[in-house]
């Protein structure tokens, strides 16, 4: 019995370690590329408005394919698909580093993104497979360490490696993959048997096209605003979603099982996650615009002011996750969202033309605490209230709505900012180009930034409402 227990603990530790390294690599790539874009433009002779697709193409794939990957995980095996994700991500990273021009770099990023979709979507299901419901909050807290410290490493490595050779921001993943992939292949096994169902080609195809059209329309609106092309794309995506729902309700083996939303805790937890994503993903973008556009800092120094929040969030996330295991998600997740709201209020009050920059470092600590309280608790609530044979589907839905929220967050932020400065100027500032704003432009720009914080604060408030009304849960009663 003791031997079985040790083996079980060992399996849990290996699963958690493999997932942690996977999300660490994915998180590094979210910040490391931003700092390298000006150098990539110079070395590959690319324009900023084209090279931004190195970031946007990655986001596009994440938003368009997360839910479908979740369904595949339930059919083919969660651990198996996670291993494929690691391999694809590392191959994509190597090809990015070898790319001789911007077109091949963007294409390689798309391949890398498919690996990132598998890693990001399946990771929650792998954790749910290996940990009991009353243990998952702590486990998701540890994966939050991966996301937070990955972002920190991305900032430091991005600034350091770009001075050597920008290609190393992608090559850095290769030795990590060389270590973790063999461990995953030989040690990470599927706990639950894959479901024996027919593959829903029609449903997955319609959903994929609908999500791709939606997110592509949203990305185009970042450049052009809400023009005729974008309106048509949004209408087409809406029609496809309606068709998808009508087909799926009659399907014996649906891509998305809408009965999942009958559970109050599951449905409101996933809505809280979506609203939080819509509100918060573009805040990093806005803060970098402020630090670089108004305060004149370079991308690396700008990012250093954001580190305290990431560091504090990474440190306390496992403890907050453990708390949610004991008392449920509603209280810690809601308090976490209130911390985030308070941070946005402080940003809108204290960020000025010449306000002390350490204010930002202090306020990021509030968002770090809030994120550490919200994400482990909310994710564990979603997974705890999904059937065991649909863990990947639940994880995929959560990632899909979160990624769509990320895209919409940038759209909202750029729409507000473009009322005071041209979109092209905003993109150029974000990517580290040397742009001088007049005093009048800086004041107008600052007013736009304050408006973004205000709108984000309202959206987070909706997330907090969803979190409060989700209901109380007892993790130990869930099997």
Protein Blocks (a to p, Z undefined) as FASTA:
>chain_A
ZZmmmmmmmmmmmmmmmmmmmmmmmmmmmmmmmmmmmmmmmmnopafklmmmmmmmmmmm
mmmmmmmmmmmmmmnopklmmmmmmmmmmmmmmmmmmpmbfklmmmmmmmmmmmmmmmmm
mmmmmmmmmpcfklmmmmmmmmmmmmmmmmmmmmmmmmmmmmmomklmmmmmmmmmmmmm
mmmmmmmccfbdcddddddfklmmmmmmmmmmmmmmmmmmmmnopafklmmmmmmmmmmm
mmmmmmmmmpmbdfbdcklmmpmklmmmmmmmmmmmmmmmmmmmmmmmmmmmmnopafkl
mmmmmmmmmmmmmmmmmmmmmmmmmnojklmmmmmmmmmmmmmmmmmmmmcfklcfklmm
mmmmmmmmmmmmmmmmmmmmmmmmgcfklmmmmmmmmmmmmmmmmmmmmmmmmmmmmmmb
cfklmmmmmnopacdddfklmmmmmmmmmmmmmmmmmmmmmmmmmmmmnopcdfklpZZ
